[in-house]
Amino acid sequence: MIEVEKKFILNKEDEQRLTSEADFISEKVFTDIYYEDAELSLTTSDRWLRERSGKFELKLPFSNEHNVDEHFINQYNELDTDQEIYLALGIHKKSDLAQDLFVNGYLPCATLTTTRKKYRRGDFTIDLDSTDFGYTISEIEKLVADETNVTLAIDDILKFATLNGLAISPVRGKLIEYLRLNKPKHFDALVSANIVKQEQLV
Ligand code: V4E
């Protein structure tokens, strides 16, 4: 399955409207540790390596065909086995992944804890995230079976959002906002590399 998602900044009324007819699924707290090397080679090439609750994940850009930038939706492929991550980073297994990342110069660059409330409404999943650094953000997601359904799912999400009175606009994700607030040099490097787009600066 492929997860198609769009981020939104909601006010309290938006949240209320979106969740009043939704089923509450769960509330979870998780900590993400993002990793980077000294050259910032991962994030400046749109690759995002993190450890979430003890498990490593690497997000890589999907395909340009479905990176529907004009709607501020980006698609990523998620590698979640250590073996896939070794291969994608081109590093050799000598110890465990945490140690091998360290030896190859990949170190923590950001640690953020999120409380996520999850709701379901029809085919859509709604995540309301609040972070330990004061940023709140939400995501509307839809699962599709394969790549051919991605464009349709994007349309569905945009329609659903518009029907619920939400503005379709660029939004800074949690990590990007963390870096903007706490690691301005790293943030500037992402702007220079056009990973953070001009529209996300306002
Ligand atoms: C910063 C970033 C990525 C890493 C964080 O992914 P994100 O989806 O924001 O995190 P989260 O916690 O919601 O993950 P989930 O629980 O859904 O797996 S992946 C891609 N980016 C960069 C990025 C970008 N350049 N532009 C936009 C609009 N979003 C993200």
Residues whose N, C-alpha, C, O or C-beta is under 5 A from the ligand:
A	BS01	V4E	W48 K59 F72 N74 V171 G173 K174 L175 I176 I195
